[in-house]
Amino acid sequence: AEHHQVDAYEVPDRLREQVILLHGRCVFPYCRAKARRSDCDHTTPYDHTNPHDPGDPAAGPTCSCNIAPLCRHHHRLKTHTPWRYVRLDPTTYRWTDPHGLTYLRDRAGTRTLDDR
């Protein structure tokens, strides 16, 4: 339950295990892939030019509050397309798709936030 942080891009085993146990599944909307088989994604991208500034939230640290499990397919989708997400609390994420629709993903599942 404690906060883990390292001064590196790579996610250590103890942090990966914490993410797996906390989430259980990929946090992409409607995905059911197991977290144990997922990648650990920096919700705020890791800043390779300024990785050691814990006071800068834009630096994207490798820590408990900035890592989420994404299956390989959704990790690539988030990285290479306009899909974006923000962490609202330890297990809740707001996703925005390429068309601007938003989704709330938490432990209960996924729901849309738009009235369209």
SVG drawing of the C-alpha trace seen along z (x, -y; Angstrom):
<svg xmlns="http://www.w3.org/2000/svg" viewBox="-27 -21 45 33">
<polyline fill="none" stroke="black" stroke-width="0.4" points="0.0,0.0 3.0,-2.3 4.1,-4.7 7.1,-3.5 9.2,-5.8 12.5,-5.2 14.7,-7.5 14.6,-5.4 12.2,-4.7 12.1,-1.0 9.4,0.2 10.9,2.4 9.2,5.7 7.8,4.4 6.1,1.5 4.8,3.7 3.3,6.1 1.6,3.3 0.0,2.1 -1.1,5.6 -2.7,6.1 -4.3,2.7 -6.0,2.8 -6.3,6.5 -7.1,5.5 -6.0,3.2 -7.4,-0.2 -8.4,-1.0 -12.2,-1.5 -14.1,1.8 -10.9,3.9 -10.8,7.1 -7.2,8.1 -5.4,9.2 -3.0,6.7 -0.4,9.4 0.0,9.7 -0.1,5.9 2.6,3.3 3.2,0.7 2.4,-2.7 3.4,-6.1 0.1,-8.0 2.1,-11.3 4.9,-10.5 8.4,-10.0 10.6,-13.0 14.0,-11.6 15.5,-15.1 14.4,-15.8 13.7,-12.5 14.9,-13.5 12.7,-16.4 10.0,-15.0 8.5,-18.5 7.7,-18.8 4.4,-16.9 5.1,-17.2 8.2,-15.1 6.2,-11.8 8.0,-10.0 8.2,-6.2 6.1,-5.8 2.9,-4.4 0.9,-7.4 2.0,-7.5 1.9,-3.9 -1.1,-2.0 -1.5,1.3 -2.4,1.3 -2.5,4.4 0.0,4.2 -2.6,3.4 -4.1,0.5 -0.6,-0.7 0.3,-1.1 -3.1,-2.7 -2.5,-5.3 1.1,-5.9 0.5,-6.2 -3.0,-7.6 -4.9,-10.6 -6.4,-8.4 -5.5,-10.2 -6.2,-9.6 -5.7,-11.2 -5.6,-9.5 -8.3,-10.9 -7.5,-8.8 -5.6,-5.5 -8.1,-3.4 -10.1,-5.9 -9.1,-7.2 -10.8,-9.6 -10.2,-8.6 -10.7,-10.8 -11.0,-9.1 -9.9,-10.6 -13.4,-12.0 -13.5,-13.8 -15.8,-11.3 -14.9,-10.7 -15.1,-7.6 -14.7,-7.0 -12.8,-3.7 -12.7,-2.5 -12.9,0.8 -16.6,1.1 -16.0,0.9 -16.4,-1.7 -19.1,-4.3 -19.4,-7.1 -19.4,-10.7 -21.0,-12.2 -24.7,-12.5 -24.2,-11.7"/>
</svg>
